[in-house]
Amino acid sequence: MALVGRRDGRNFGYGRQLSYAGPKALKDLFGGGHYGTVKAHRDRWQAFVRWCRSEDGSRFNDARQIVRQTLLDYARHLRQVEQGELAIATAQNRLSSVNRTMAALRGDQYVKVTSPSKALRMQRTGIRRSAPQGQDRELVKRLVDALCEHQMPRAAAIAQLARAIGIRLHEAILADLPRLCREAKDLGKISIQDGTKGGRAGISASRWIAVDQHVRDALGFAAQVSPVGSRNLIAPNERFLNVLQDIVRPSRDILHAHNLKGFHELRAAYACERYERITQHRAPINGGRCCEIDRYLDRNARKKISYELGHGRIDVVAAYIGG
C-alpha cells in the first residue's frame, strides 16, 4: 500500500484519519504479509486512537502532532486502567504496538517510549494467574460439535489437535497428517516437525509426543477433514494466510461463545493435564502443591512439558501451568 499523499502531509501521507493511517502504515511496513502480527498491532493502535479522541486523551487526529509526551500520557492512562481491569502484559503490548505503528507512520524511531515496562512502572511476570479454559474435555467436545455444525471442520480439527497434543496454531495447520498417523500407528509416538517456532523445524529438531486415544482421535479427524490433495489442513489452492482469514478468524466467535479465549488456551489445558499425569498432583494453577512437596518432581515435570510444548526453557512453562 503506497502513501496516500506526500510524507509531509497529514498523518505523514497516510490519510486524514488517525484510525485509517495507522493500519495502512503497518501494512506498508510488513509488505502486506504477517497478517496476525499486523492485526494485533492494528487492534492495539485503535485502542490508542480511542484514547486520543476521548476527553482524557490528546484529541489529536494527525500523527504529526503526536510527540513522546503524548505516549507518556497514554502510558499513565494505561497504568490507571491496569489497576482495575487491564492485565500487565496487555498494557505493555498496547504501548509497544503504538511504538511500532508510530515508527511505521513516521519512517523513523524518533517518537517512541524506549521502555514500555519502565513507562508503565510494571513488570510482566510470565506466570499464569487463571486456570486455562478448555481443561474440561466435554466442553471441548461441545466446541468441536458447534464448529462442525457451522461448517468449520478444519477449525474443529485445530481445536482437537491443540487440546490432544498441545501444539501451536501454526503447527496444527501445517502438521504432516499422513506421517503423524503413520508414526502413531507404528511407533506409538509422533514427531512434531512442521510449523514449529524459532527455526526449530525438521527431523533434526523434532520433539516426540506419546500417543494415547485422544491423540489418535484428533489425528484421525484432522486427516478426514484435510482438503483433497493436501497433507495438512491447507488446500493445494490456498495459502496459510487464507486459512487464518477464512477459517481461524471466523471460528473465534464460536470459541468465545463456549467460554474459550482462543486456541492457545487448549495448549495450556494440555500442559496442565500432562503435569498431573507426570506428578500425580494437580497443576499449580489448579491448586496443586507438588512444587512445595517435591521440588525435584515438579522441576522434572516442567522440563518434560517444556520439551513437549517446543520451548527451550522450563521457566516458560509457568505461563501454562502456573508458578
TARALIN-V263002 format. One line per field, one symbol per residue. ss: DSSP state (H for helix, E for strand, L for the rest). Layout:
ss->???
//
This chain:
ss->LLLLLLLLLHHHHLLLLHHHHHHHHHHHHLLLLLHHHHHHHHHHHHHHHHHHHLLLLLLLLLHHHLLHHHHHHHHHHHHHHHLLLLLHHHHHHHHHHHHHHHHHHHLLLLLLLLLHHHHHLLLLLLLLLLLLLLLLHHHHHHHHHHHHHLLLHHHHHHHHHHHHHLLLHHHHHHLLHHHHHHHHHHLLEEEELLLLLLLLLLHHHLEEEELLHHHHHHHHHHHHHLLLLLLLLLLLLLLHHHHHHHHHHHHHHHHHHLLLLLHHHHHHHHHHHHHHHHHLLLLHHHLLLHHHHLHHHHHHHHHHHHHHHLLLLHHHHHHHHLL
//
